């Protein structure tokens, strides 16, 4: 499975990419929405893990942009305020929501 991790926190991003690669996935990381758009324009991803606390409402813009792709990836959003995000965006459809900190096994369950 090809997975893109989009998170402004370099440590979290690198740990997730390495752990996913260790599980046999093709995983890449992006720090910004612009970097992620470039990467998704060049390659097809099955899953996108997206930190929801990105600057300037980038998350909703990213989700809208991904829905327009020929083969849109499943999106899992993650944040320390994930529960607040779910209440504020009840109509936004995603494959899963992870509340940080989360156990890696929670992520694996959503990937299955």
N, C-alpha and C positions, 0 to 999 in steps of 0.2 A: 504494500500500500504506500502511496506517495503522500507525504504529509508536510504542510507548511506551518511552522510555528511563528506567529506574529506577536511579539511582546517587546515593549520598550526596555524591560529589565534584562540586561545581557546575561546575568547569571541564570535566571529562570529559563530563558530561551535556550542557552547552551546546554543546560542540564536536560531539558526535555528532548532536544534534538539528539543528544548522545544516548539517552535511555531508549528513545524510539529506534534509533539505529541498532542498538544492542538487541532489540527485539526483532530485527530483520526488516524494518521499514526503511524506505527511502525518505529521509527527513532533512528539511532545510529550515533555516531561520531567517526572519526579516525583522528589522527594528522599527520600521515606519510603514505606514500605509502605502506611500509612494514606492518604496522598495518592494513591498509585497505585490503591488500591481505589476511592476516590471517583471517579477519572477513568474507570476501567474500568466502573464502575456507570453512568456517564453516556454512554459511547461504546463502540463495538466496535473493538477493535484486532486486526490480523492477526498482529502480532509484538510480543513484549515482550522487551526487552533488560534483563536483571536482574543487577545487581551482587550477588554472593553473600555479601559480607561486610557484611550489614546486621545491626543489633542484634537480640538476643533470638530467634534462629532464624526471623526473618521470612521468609527465603527459602523454606524448606520449607512454612511456612504459606501464603505467597503462591502457590506452585505447587499446593498442595492446593485452595486457594480458586479459582484459575483453572480447574482441571479441572472444577469444578462449574458453570461458566458455560454458558449455552445454546450459545454459539459460542466455545469456548476458543481463545485465541491460541496460536500457536507461541511457544515460549519459548527464548531463547538466553541462557545464563548467562555471565557474564564476571567475571574476577578475576585478581589477581596470584598467587593460589594455586589456580587452576582445576584443575591436575593433582591436587592434594591432594583437592579437592572430588570429582573423579571417582572417586578411590579410596575415599573415605568414603561416597559415595552411589551405588553402582553400579546400584541398582534405580530410581533417579529418572530418568524419561525426559524429555529435553529435545531440542529441535531442533538444538542445537549448544552447544559450550563454547569460549569465547575466553579465551586466556591473555593478560592484560595485561602489558606493552604489546602491542597488536596493530596490524597495518596495517589501514587502512580497507578495503582490498581483501579482506582475510580476512572481514570482516563482510559485504561485498557478496556474496561467494561463498556464504555461509550464507543470505542473503536470496533468492538465486536459486532 
